Amino acid sequence: MQAKTTILSLPTEEFLHPGTRACTGCALAIAYRIGLKALGKDTILVVPPSCLTVLQGLFPIASTKLPCLNVTFASTAAAATGILATLKAQGKDKIKVAAWAGDGGTSDIGLQALSGAAERGDNFIYLCYDNEGYMNTGVQRSGTTPIGAITANTPFKGKLQPKKDVSAIMAAHNLSYVATCSASYPLDLFDKIKKCVDLPGTKYIHIHIPCPPGWGYEPRYGIKIGRLAVETGYYDLYEIINGEFRLTGASEKLVEKRKLIPVREYFRAQSRFKVLTDAQITDIQKEIDKKWNEYYKKED
Amino acid sequence: MHIIENGNVAAALGVMLCRVNVIAAYPITPQTPLTEKLSEYVESGEMKAEYIPVESEHSALAVCIAASSAGGRSFTATSANGLLYMHEQVQWAAGARLPIVMCVVNRAVGAPWNVWNDQQDSISQRDTGWIQIYCADHQQIIDSIIKAYWLAEKVSIPIMVCYDGYILSHTYMPFDVPDQKKVDDFLPPFNPDYALNPHEPANLNTVTLPDVRLDVRGELAHGYMEIRYLLHEEMRKSLTVAAEAEKRFVDIFGRGGDPYIEPYLCDDAEYVAVGLGSLTYQLRVCVDTLRKEGIKAGVMGIRFYRPFPDIALANALKGKKGVIVFEKALSYGYEGALVSDLKSALYEHLAGTGTLPVVQNIIAGIGGRKIRTEDLTQNLRTAIKGQVTYEPVWIGLEI
């Protein structure tokens, strides 16, 4: 097992120029910066329209020091396949391909292409940065928007349906590696990318990304809110290696502690959940407790 | 080497001869035998390429777009709703200036479902920024693919090689398969100015503003409008480049001629039937009949639909008494798209000279409706007798 990366052992080489077009406090900027460090310089990126398109800058200025192909919304994974096919035809097997797409581009419009590539076992890493809505177009609901969240098109009642579990869908493709991460734990993201990048076939990493304008909190609280999602047991950090599930990092520690922060604290820290009633929060807390009791049982 | 095979095999052989690196395809009738054949070539080792059996047409062109952006020669093929499902990617490939070649095996589009031939699928993609070539026989299919890669890579514009479903795709005809060595002489390896490369990073197809903007070196970079203007401008110029391709092809393979139009008995003709694809060869039979009746008729096949060979057509049709445009597609709410384009070219180049021909539009074969040669001939006779109608005439319509 590889040693855990620390802030001191993190590579100093940067692939993201300072001064991107990200919003103040954008957690994607953190995840992207650290993620690119893990991917390294022999990488070609694929990005569909999303916050990342804006973050990377407007023509002819780019904030990324790696080559990047911007593609149509639904085609991210297929485009990764296309680059790989040429690299293979040309015998350039050292170059990696990494797709970075948002939650809408992954769970909704991009799911077909992603499922196709995963089923074919095309050898690239797909990173879904999940800010839980179409934030780039002004905060509309997506498949991964959680129940109860106010968005621009669930304006009064909040979203009525629960979050789509994309990682589970990807795990059902029998991938060599599926993991969940959070921008609030960037070193965990770094280690997980490093761990899977040379594994065969399609690798899938789902990254929870707090979003100040979309979630309704002051930009300085982003990391704290991302951590609360994990520490309340609401969003779990795990990895599935060749079908083997295990909790990782901060979530793994929660099993040892056996004490979750009440999920109410997570919801009440963001204005998007203002219509969630106490009764609804109690129900969600019950579901979380049930899920974690299963984790505890497994450990015992 | 002369062989007897179907049109889809002619296309597959053309793709193999062009040493394509990446093939991506999703099945749709009547394209399937073409891509099945390619999978056979690749799996047997006869052809060295990556074959990606994608989960949709949208992804098929996505693979080609990305493969081409990385410096690979790429190919796909589709028909009907497959092409419509690709539409977003079709526009993208042109805007990104990628020299992809795609065969469109022409078929009617739904709804209602119909698997038979017409040309509504490719005609509906007229304004996407792709060069469109229409084939009238199997020799033209295989030759057009070879010429298309040379031209596409020269002008950085993707090309659709269109041929009629079943009528060409599934019928057997003799044709010459060019020698690999000659094809290699004609078509050098794909060597783009830029291909995705970690040693020379670039952010391709990123958000581009309406106005021009300085880059980090202080040089003026194009705005969106400049990029789109260049696509149009260079597509217009590709007519000249196509002539160069044709000349090279004739020099090496000993066949070919006019790259844009294919006239038959047009020089002394007073009336000319105009069309795209296999219909133009059927019209030759009609014209032979009319000639025997003493009517001076000819046929003008259009090989290039985009860029539109307006000058070549205006010159060829100048002073004719009548032009009868047969189409297997239309622009709903007006008339056939080709007849509108042709009238525009004739008006532009001949208005006021007293040489403008009368133009009649005839719609035929929609959704695979049988086109009988006698009916074509009779409709030509009627049009020639001066009974020109304001609305298009539909052959065989029973309503």
Boltz contact constraints between the chains, C-beta under 6 A:
constraints:
  - contact:
      token1: [A, 41]
      token2: [B, 198]
      max_distance: 6.0
  - contact:
      token1: [A, 42]
      token2: [B, 198]
      max_distance: 6.0
  - contact:
      token1: [A, 44]
      token2: [B, 196]
      max_distance: 6.0
  - contact:
      token1: [A, 56]
      token2: [B, 203]
      max_distance: 6.0
  - contact:
      token1: [A, 58]
      token2: [B, 207]
      max_distance: 6.0
  - contact:
      token1: [A, 58]
      token2: [B, 209]
      max_distance: 6.0
  - contact:
      token1: [A, 59]
      token2: [B, 206]
      max_distance: 6.0
  - contact:
      token1: [A, 59]
      token2: [B, 208]
      max_distance: 6.0
  - contact:
      token1: [A, 60]
      token2: [B, 215]
      max_distance: 6.0
  - contact:
      token1: [A, 60]
      token2: [B, 221]
      max_distance: 6.0
  - contact:
      token1: [A, 62]
      token2: [B, 203]
      max_distance: 6.0
  - contact:
      token1: [A, 65]
      token2: [B, 201]
      max_distance: 6.0
  - contact:
      token1: [A, 66]
      token2: [B, 201]
      max_distance: 6.0
  - contact:
      token1: [A, 67]
      token2: [B, 196]
      max_distance: 6.0
  - contact:
      token1: [A, 67]
      token2: [B, 198]
      max_distance: 6.0
  - contact:
      token1: [A, 67]
      token2: [B, 201]
      max_distance: 6.0
  - contact:
      token1: [A, 67]
      token2: [B, 202]
      max_distance: 6.0
  - contact:
      token1: [A, 68]
      token2: [B, 203]
      max_distance: 6.0
  - contact:
      token1: [A, 69]
      token2: [B, 66]
      max_distance: 6.0
  - contact:
      token1: [A, 69]
      token2: [B, 69]
      max_distance: 6.0
  - contact:
      token1: [A, 69]
      token2: [B, 204]
      max_distance: 6.0
  - contact:
      token1: [A, 70]
      token2: [B, 205]
      max_distance: 6.0
  - contact:
      token1: [A, 70]
      token2: [B, 206]
      max_distance: 6.0
  - contact:
      token1: [A, 72]
      token2: [B, 88]
      max_distance: 6.0
  - contact:
      token1: [A, 72]
      token2: [B, 92]
      max_distance: 6.0
  - contact:
      token1: [A, 74]
      token2: [B, 58]
      max_distance: 6.0
  - contact:
      token1: [A, 75]
      token2: [B, 62]
      max_distance: 6.0
  - contact:
      token1: [A, 78]
      token2: [B, 59]
      max_distance: 6.0
  - contact:
      token1: [A, 78]
      token2: [B, 62]
      max_distance: 6.0
  - contact:
      token1: [A, 78]
      token2: [B, 63]
      max_distance: 6.0
  - contact:
      token1: [A, 79]
      token2: [B, 62]
      max_distance: 6.0
  - contact:
      token1: [A, 79]
      token2: [B, 66]
      max_distance: 6.0
  - contact:
      token1: [A, 81]
      token2: [B, 52]
      max_distance: 6.0
  - contact:
      token1: [A, 81]
      token2: [B, 63]
      max_distance: 6.0
  - contact:
      token1: [A, 82]
      token2: [B, 63]
      max_distance: 6.0
  - contact:
      token1: [A, 82]
      token2: [B, 66]
      max_distance: 6.0
  - contact:
      token1: [A, 82]
      token2: [B, 67]
      max_distance: 6.0
  - contact:
      token1: [A, 83]
      token2: [B, 66]
      max_distance: 6.0
  - contact:
      token1: [A, 83]
      token2: [B, 70]
      max_distance: 6.0
  - contact:
      token1: [A, 85]
      token2: [B, 22]
      max_distance: 6.0
  - contact:
      token1: [A, 85]
      token2: [B, 50]
      max_distance: 6.0
  - contact:
      token1: [A, 85]
      token2: [B, 52]
      max_distance: 6.0
  - contact:
      token1: [A, 85]
      token2: [B, 67]
      max_distance: 6.0
  - contact:
      token1: [A, 86]
      token2: [B, 22]
      max_distance: 6.0
  - contact:
      token1: [A, 86]
      token2: [B, 67]
      max_distance: 6.0
  - contact:
      token1: [A, 86]
      token2: [B, 70]
      max_distance: 6.0
  - contact:
      token1: [A, 86]
      token2: [B, 71]
      max_distance: 6.0
  - contact:
      token1: [A, 86]
      token2: [B, 72]
      max_distance: 6.0
  - contact:
      token1: [A, 88]
      token2: [B, 50]
      max_distance: 6.0
  - contact:
      token1: [A, 89]
      token2: [B, 21]
      max_distance: 6.0
  - contact:
      token1: [A, 89]
      token2: [B, 50]
      max_distance: 6.0
  - contact:
      token1: [A, 89]
      token2: [B, 72]
      max_distance: 6.0
  - contact:
      token1: [A, 113]
      token2: [B, 59]
      max_distance: 6.0
  - contact:
      token1: [A, 116]
      token2: [B, 55]
      max_distance: 6.0
  - contact:
      token1: [A, 116]
      token2: [B, 59]
      max_distance: 6.0
